[in-house]
Amino acid sequence: MKQLTISKIKEGTVIDHINAGKALLVLKILGIHPNSMETVSMAMNVPSKKMGKKDIVKVEGKFINEEQLNKIALIAPNATINLIKDYEIQKKFKVVLPEFIEGIIRCPNKNCISNSNEPITPKFHVWFDKEVIAKCHYCNKKVKEISVYIY
């Protein structure tokens, strides 16, 4: 079997065990776009014993914040975060799916009060049942394709 090799980074973040096909969305969550200055390595649909296929993202010189972490947990609940310094893993942890999120996704229900002109922040209760599900705090609409509704 051939092995995929992606070079090590000196300092930054490695996000592993991303659901296959979601790496580009992770880059969007991290604010990385074609004009960004960060050095990025990305592998998509890589064979994985645990997941079948997975994506991996490495970003040199970038450390993620809590909001980004929560967004990543919504689209990749099995993701592992590695914080790298001097080419070594300083901290490794799995993302934790938050039970409640605020201001991260929008409600798909056009009639929901959170989509009105009122200054109301969208709020959702979140859980995992074979996939991540979010339920609107205001109208109880369930959202399964969360990646479509992320800000």
ABEGO torsion letter per residue (X at the ends): XBBBBBBBBABEBBBBGBBBGAAAAAAAAAGBBAABABBBBBBBGBBBAAAGBBBBBBBBGBBBBAAAAAAAAAABAABBBBBBBGGBBABBBBBBBBABBBGABBBABAABAAABABBBBBBBBBBBBGBBBBBBAAAGBBBABAAAABX
